[in-house]
Amino acid sequence: MIVPDTVTGAVLLSVIDFFLSIVMITGIGVVLALFPLFNRLGKIDEKSLRDGHH
């Protein structure tokens, strides 16, 4: 499908761009919401780090 070079085409392109930006922002939000879960999975024992054991 080719977008016509008219005002209608520009509006259609703007609407498509709007929805795609919402999808991208939602995707970034989901990834940022998963960071606390990743933090819980990779729990590091501070005491063993101070003692020099990895």
C-alpha positions in Angstrom: 0.0 0.0 0.0 1.4 3.3 -1.1 0.5 6.4 0.9 -0.7 9.2 -1.5 1.1 12.5 -1.6 -1.9 14.5 -0.4 -3.2 16.0 2.9 -5.1 12.7 3.5 -1.8 10.8 3.0 -0.1 13.1 5.5 -2.8 12.6 8.0 -2.7 8.8 7.5 1.0 8.8 8.0 0.7 10.9 11.2 -1.9 8.5 12.6 0.3 5.5 11.8 3.3 7.3 13.3 1.3 8.1 16.4 0.3 4.4 17.0 3.8 3.1 16.3 5.2 5.6 18.9 2.7 4.4 21.5 3.8 0.8 20.8 7.5 1.7 21.2 6.8 3.7 24.4 4.8 0.8 25.8 7.6 -1.6 24.9 10.2 0.5 26.7 7.9 0.8 29.7 7.6 -3.0 29.8 11.4 -3.5 29.7 11.9 -0.9 32.4 9.2 -2.6 34.6 11.1 -5.9 34.2 14.3 -4.5 35.7 13.3 -5.0 39.3 12.6 -8.7 38.5 16.0 -9.0 36.9 17.5 -7.5 40.0 15.8 -10.1 42.2 17.1 -12.9 40.0 20.7 -11.9 40.2 21.0 -11.5 44.0 24.6 -10.9 45.1 25.8 -11.7 48.6 27.6 -8.6 49.9 29.4 -10.6 52.6 31.0 -13.0 50.2 32.1 -10.1 48.0 33.8 -8.4 50.9 35.5 -11.7 51.8 36.9 -12.0 48.3 34.8 -15.0 47.1 33.1 -14.7 43.8 
